[in-house]
Amino acid sequence: MVKKILVLSFALAWSLYAGEGDIKFEKYILENGLTVILHEDHSAPVVSINVVYYVGSKNEGDGQKGFAHLFEHLMFKGSKNVSDDDFTKYIQSVGGTPRGRTMYDLTSYSETLPGDALQMGLWLEADRMAYLLDKLDSVKFEVQKKFVLNERRQRIKTDPYSRWLEDLFKVTFPKDHPYHFPIIGQSRDIERAKYSAAADFTELFMCPTTLFW
């Protein structure tokens, strides 16, 4: 069974100072199974939210290389109560910065916001966590496929250092190892990807067994 965990962290002015190794935090387990770990630092009036889903490119099957990265893009394209592209607009409207990152073992999303915008940030994350599929359709899926394919061309095909790293992983890990294939995916799998298959893959992320960090 694939291990599916969500991680959320938020801290008032999250900061790690040189020489400080002891970070105080509070830990809560909510009724829905989510575990929250909170660290507070009131030296600046900002809040940082970090949500990490422990599903990454290692969870992709045959013909799915690139699905995790594609999912990262789709998470910014609306959910039940948030219109297309409004997730980023909401964050930026208060001076915040949204980010997303796909890795082999996880996919993470983070926002840095003014302290009084914490409730909005958590609401946005909760809505796309619970209701992403309510707004996901084949049209939106095909548009994001083109973005991902273009990103691969820019980052891999035209960058010799990125191609070298991709080749290094191919020779380091055997073909049946989840790290053998690049995180950004393979062009042929992305081009052939069907909306129905991608929708099924997103259910890996919508798991009730979660962990907040």
C-alpha positions in Angstrom: 0.0 0.0 0.0 1.3 3.5 -0.9 2.0 5.6 2.2 0.0 8.8 1.9 0.6 11.5 4.4 -0.1 15.2 4.4 2.2 17.5 6.2 1.3 21.1 7.2 3.5 23.5 9.1 2.9 27.0 10.0 4.9 29.3 12.2 4.7 33.0 13.1 7.9 34.3 11.6 9.4 30.8 11.0 13.1 31.3 11.6 16.2 29.1 12.2 19.1 31.0 13.7 22.7 29.8 13.5 23.6 27.9 16.6 20.0 27.3 17.7 19.2 23.6 17.6 16.3 23.4 20.1 13.1 24.4 18.4 10.1 24.5 20.7 6.8 23.4 19.3 3.3 22.3 20.2 1.7 19.2 18.7 -2.0 18.4 18.3 -3.9 15.6 16.7 -7.3 16.7 15.3 -10.5 14.7 15.2 -10.0 14.1 11.5 -6.6 12.5 12.1 -4.5 15.4 11.1 -1.5 16.1 13.3 -0.5 19.7 13.7 2.9 20.9 14.9 3.1 24.6 15.6 6.1 26.7 16.2 5.8 30.3 17.2 8.2 33.2 16.9 6.8 36.7 17.3 9.9 38.6 16.2 8.1 39.5 13.0 4.4 39.7 12.1 4.4 37.0 9.4 3.1 33.4 9.2 4.5 30.6 7.1 2.3 27.6 6.1 3.9 24.5 4.7 1.8 21.6 3.4 3.7 18.4 2.4 1.9 15.4 0.8 4.1 12.3 1.1 3.3 11.4 -2.5 5.9 12.2 -5.2 7.3 10.8 -8.4 8.2 7.5 -6.7 4.5 6.7 -6.6 4.0 6.9 -10.3 3.4 3.7 -12.2 4.1 2.8 -15.8 2.9 5.4 -18.2 2.5 7.9 -15.4 6.0 9.5 -15.3 5.3 13.2 -14.6 1.9 12.8 -13.0 3.0 14.1 -9.5 4.5 17.2 -11.0 1.4 17.7 -13.2 -0.7 17.4 -10.0 1.4 20.2 -8.4 0.4 22.5 -11.2 -3.3 21.5 -11.0 -3.4 22.3 -7.3 -3.1 26.0 -8.2 -5.9 25.9 -10.7 -9.0 26.1 -8.5 -11.1 24.0 -6.1 -14.7 24.0 -5.0 -14.8 27.5 -3.5 -11.8 29.0 -5.3 -12.0 29.9 -9.0 -9.2 29.2 -11.5 -6.0 31.0 -10.6 -7.6 32.7 -7.6 -5.5 30.7 -5.1 -2.4 32.7 -6.2 -4.4 35.9 -6.5 -5.6 35.6 -2.9 -2.1 35.1 -1.6 -0.6 37.9 -3.6 -3.4 40.3 -2.7 -2.1 40.5 0.9 1.6 40.5 -0.2 2.1 36.8 0.3 4.2 34.4 -1.8 2.9 30.9 -2.8 5.2 28.1 -3.9 5.0 24.5 -4.9 7.6 21.8 -5.3 7.6 18.1 -6.4 10.3 15.7 -5.3 10.7 11.9 -5.4 9.2 11.3 -2.0 6.8 14.2 -1.5 5.0 17.2 -3.0 5.1 20.4 -0.9 3.2 23.7 -0.9 4.0 26.8 1.1 2.8 30.3 1.6 4.4 33.2 3.5 1.8 35.7 4.6 1.1 38.6 7.0 0.2 37.3 10.4 -3.4 38.4 10.1 -3.9 36.4 6.9 -3.3 33.0 8.6 -7.0 32.1 8.5 -7.2 32.8 4.8 -4.1 30.7 4.1 -5.4 27.7 6.0 -8.8 28.0 4.3 -7.2 28.0 0.8 -5.2 24.9 1.7 -8.2 23.1 3.2 -10.4 23.8 0.2 -8.0 22.4 -2.4 -7.1 19.5 -0.1 -10.8 18.5 0.2 -12.3 19.7 -3.1 -9.7 19.8 -5.8 -11.6 17.3 -8.0 -14.7 19.5 -7.9 -13.1 21.9 -10.3 -10.7 19.6 -12.2 -11.8 18.9 -15.7 -10.3 17.7 -19.0 -9.9 21.2 -20.4 -7.9 22.4 -17.5 -5.9 19.2 -17.5 -4.9 19.6 -21.2 -3.8 23.2 -20.6 -1.5 22.2 -17.7 -0.1 19.3 -19.7 1.2 21.9 -22.2 2.8 23.9 -19.4 4.5 20.9 -18.0 5.8 19.8 -21.4 7.2 23.3 -22.0 8.8 23.4 -18.5 10.5 20.1 -19.3 11.8 21.5 -22.6 13.2 24.6 -20.8 14.7 22.8 -17.8 15.9 19.5 -19.4 16.3 19.6 -23.1 17.9 23.0 -23.3 20.0 22.8 -20.1 23.0 20.4 -20.4 23.5 20.4 -16.6 19.9 19.2 -16.1 20.4 16.5 -18.8 23.6 15.4 -17.0 21.7 15.0 -13.7 18.9 13.1 -15.4 21.4 10.7 -17.0 23.2 10.3 -13.6 20.1 9.0 -12.0 19.4 6.6 -14.8 22.8 4.9 -14.4 22.8 5.1 -10.6 19.4 3.5 -10.0 18.0 0.5 -11.9 14.9 0.8 -14.1 12.6 -0.7 -11.5 13.8 1.8 -8.8 11.5 4.8 -8.3 14.4 7.2 -8.5 15.5 6.0 -12.0 13.1 8.4 -13.8 13.2 12.2 -13.6 10.8 14.0 -11.2 9.6 16.3 -14.0 8.5 13.2 -15.9 8.9 11.9 -19.4 7.5 13.7 -22.4 5.8 10.6 -24.0 3.9 9.8 -20.7 2.8 13.4 -20.3 1.7 13.7 -23.9 -0.4 10.5 -23.7 -1.8 11.2 -20.3 -5.6 11.0 -20.1 -7.7 13.1 -17.7 -9.4 10.1 -16.2 -6.0 8.5 -15.3 -4.7 11.7 -13.7 -7.9 12.1 -11.7 -7.4 8.6 -10.3 -3.8 9.5 -9.4 -4.9 12.6 -7.5 -6.8 10.4 -5.1 -3.4 9.3 -3.7 -3.1 12.8 -2.3 -6.7 13.0 -0.9 -5.9 10.6 2.0 -7.6 10.9 5.4 -4.5 9.6 7.1 -2.4 12.7 7.4 0.4 14.3 9.4 1.0 18.0 10.0 4.6 19.0 10.5 
